[in-house]
């Protein structure tokens, strides 16, 4: 009996030791980076208990505007203090004098420091170069002048840049070969997402010192500066965004009360995206709330009469735009009384005054000749298939600078044989759905004489030392284009929209830059809500800018975008006057 008890006790002890051994092995060998159901990183936790540190730069690549100015960060020379300053003797009066603050204020800052911190906290004391040199020349342990990276608070161009977020599972799935102890945030929207592989940090730059269990210095008052070993990283992503223009357009849209929608501005010569604004704004706490994380300039929307530009291009090239033919524009697509009594109009007048009857009938005539006509000319003008830059980037084939909707004309082949459906398609309704970026790019192509270019958001990736890692060349969009003759005729039609006595864009006549463009009011299928557009280019004689403005989901009598378009034209003219831009004003 006694032997059985000893035997049983031995088995229990053995099992207990086996469990303890397994547990210790799990802690020390097998689950060091993902321990327990709480997914604790034991290595990271161990390091954090033995050190105190202040991050100077998180090591993630950053974005610059077209002139090299930072968009997502700013570097400020500041004073960093460590808690052990409380127990050392140092010349507080001398430091306070250099910083132009009182000794009492300096002492209070030091006494409240429980961990390494920037002097001044959320409103840091920013140094000039002379103060920076003076502070460091004192060689006070635990007090340093350093250039620290701060995230910008103004969120310039946040819609195209996107944002990052902590998502460990997504990070591990996307980068299974990386073995980071501290998993960094990952790009989840915009350029932050598409360029994430280049932006990922090799490690942060930090000021570090070791402490004991009570938080006291372990190896004296020595602070180490730790940074990644690679001098070429982090990289800079140089965008095509003009910071001043971006801020100006953002301000105009908000002052005009836009709630949902935005504007996109292109450089006609290069295809560069100079500004891209999308509303509503993104919330820091909940970025996806109310569509704040959505860039509506890259989402396809119903264009309404802006799409008549495509029908006009097809009619001109196919010989279906007879100036001597008149259309009964006091009736709608189905021969019933229209909401506007426009009378009988020829083709040019119909375009200027946006007569639905003309373009419904013309669309049907074109589709009788060739059922692929409308899609073909939408492609020729760059409205479908994507407008953004794409190409090979090192080992990545078909790299897209940003994610965008591709546009739709007909969802299925059956709709191409339905006369009523075709008529609605001719005025930019039914299945027709295109992105504001593609619409702006269409206007740029017309201004160039038919040449289609890819819209470029990034011009190059630069190493930390400023040398180019990769340059994104200007590229033409694939596929056929409209003829130069058709482009010239479209230019004249678009100008007539503004100069015509009853043109839908006549409120834009008389601006310092002559404007050519097309308006649009599209039914959304959401009750009495509409998408309201104006897209065009300017100056007419020497085109430089292509602009699309759209106000989404607004009531019938509200939210017109012509005043917003006008404000942006005026703003650009005034800016160009100050900078001596080559664009010519209206004489």
C-alpha positions, 0 to 999 in steps of 0.5 A: 500500500505504501509502495503504491502511494510512493509510486503515485506520488512519484508520478504526480511529481513527474507530471508536475515537473513535466508541466513546469518544464513545458511552461518554462520552455514555452516562455523561454524558447517557443512562444517568446513573441506570442505568449498565451491567449493574450499574445504577449511579446515576452522579449519586448516586455523584458526589454521595456522593463529594463530600459527607458527610451524616447523615440526620435524617429519611428523609422517609417518612410515619409511623404514629401510634396512636389517641392520636397516639403514634408507632408506627413511629418516635421523635424523640430530641434527640441530639448529632451530630459531624462528623469534621473536629472532630478537627482543630479546637480547641473546648472539649471540657471544656465539652461533656463537662460539659453531657453529664455524661460525661468529656472522655476519653469525648468525645474517644474518640467524636470520634476514631473518627468517620470520617463524621458520626455520633450521639454514643453510636452505637447507644445515643445520648446523649439530651438534655433541652431544657436540654442541647439549648439549651446545646450549640447556644449554644456554636456549635461547627462540626461539633457540633450538638444536633438532633432525629433520627428513630429507628425503634422497636425494639419493632415495635408493631402490625407485623402491620397496619402491614406493612413497607417494602423496597428494590425499585427495579424495583417502585418504577419500575413503580408510580411511573413519573412520579417521577424520584428520584435515590435511590430510597426503600424502598417499602411491600410489606405491610400499611398501609405498602403500601396507603398507600404513595402518601401515605407516599412521601418528597419527600426526606430531611432531612440535615446535609451538608458537602462534602469533597475527594478526601481527605475534608477540608472543601472549603468550610470547616467549614460544615455545611448543613441540607437538607430538602424544601421542602414544609412539609406533608410528610411526613404522619402516618397516624393509626391506630385502634390503641391502643398499650397494648392492642396490647402487652398482647395481644401479651404475653398470646399469647406467654406462653400459648405461641401459635406460629401464629394471633393475636387481633383486638379491635374497638371495638363502637361505632365498628368501630375495630380497637384491636389486631391480633396475628398470630404467628409474629413477622416476622424482620428478616433474612428477613421471609417466613420461616415465614410471619412476614410473613403477617397471619393475622387477614386470611387466611381460615381454617376456623372450625369451630363458630364458624360455627354462629352463622350457622346459628343466625341463619338458623334463628331468622329462618326459624322453624327453631329450635324450642325444643321439638324435641330432637336426638340429640346422642350421634350425629354428622352421619351417625348414628354414635356421636359423640366426645362423648355429649351426649344429647338436646338442644334447639336452645339447648342444642345451641348452648351445647354445640356439637352437630354433629348439630343444626346439620348437620340444621338446615343441610340443612332450611334449604337445602331451603327456599332453596339460598342461605340459608347464604351469604345469612346469612353475608353478613348477618353480614359474614362474606363480602365483606370486613370492612375499610373501603373507599370513595373517597379523592381520585382513588382509587375503592373504596380499601381500607385494607388487603388481606384475604381475602373469605371463602368458603362454597361454592366451586361450586353443585354443593356446595349440593345435596349433603346431606353437604356441606351438613351439614359446611358447617353446622358450619363445615367443607368450603369454609367459610373466613373471616377472624378479622377478619370473625368479630370483626366478626360478633360486633360486629354481633350486639352492636349489634343487627344493625348491620354496620360496616366495620372501620377501621384508619386514622381520618385522614391528617394533614399535618406541621403536624397539620391533617387532610388526609383523615378516614375516616368510620365506615361501615356494611357494604353489604347486608342485615342480620339483624333486631333480634329475631334479634340479641337471640336470638343474644345470648342464645345466645352468653351461654348458651355461657358461663353454661350448665352444660355450655357450651363457654365455661363457663371464661369465666364469672365474669370481671369482664366478662360474656362472650358468645361461641362456641367452635370447633374446626376440622379443617384437612385437615393430618393431626391439626391443628386451628384452635381459636377463641373469638370473642365480645363483652363486657361483655354488658350494655353491649358495648364490645369484640368479640374473636376469638382463634384458634390455628392448626394445633395438635394435638387436645389442645393449644392451647385459646384460652379461657385466652387469651381470658380473660387478654385480658378480664381485662387490658382490665378492669384497664386500664379500671379504671385509666383510668375507662372507661365499660364496666361490670364484672360485678356 
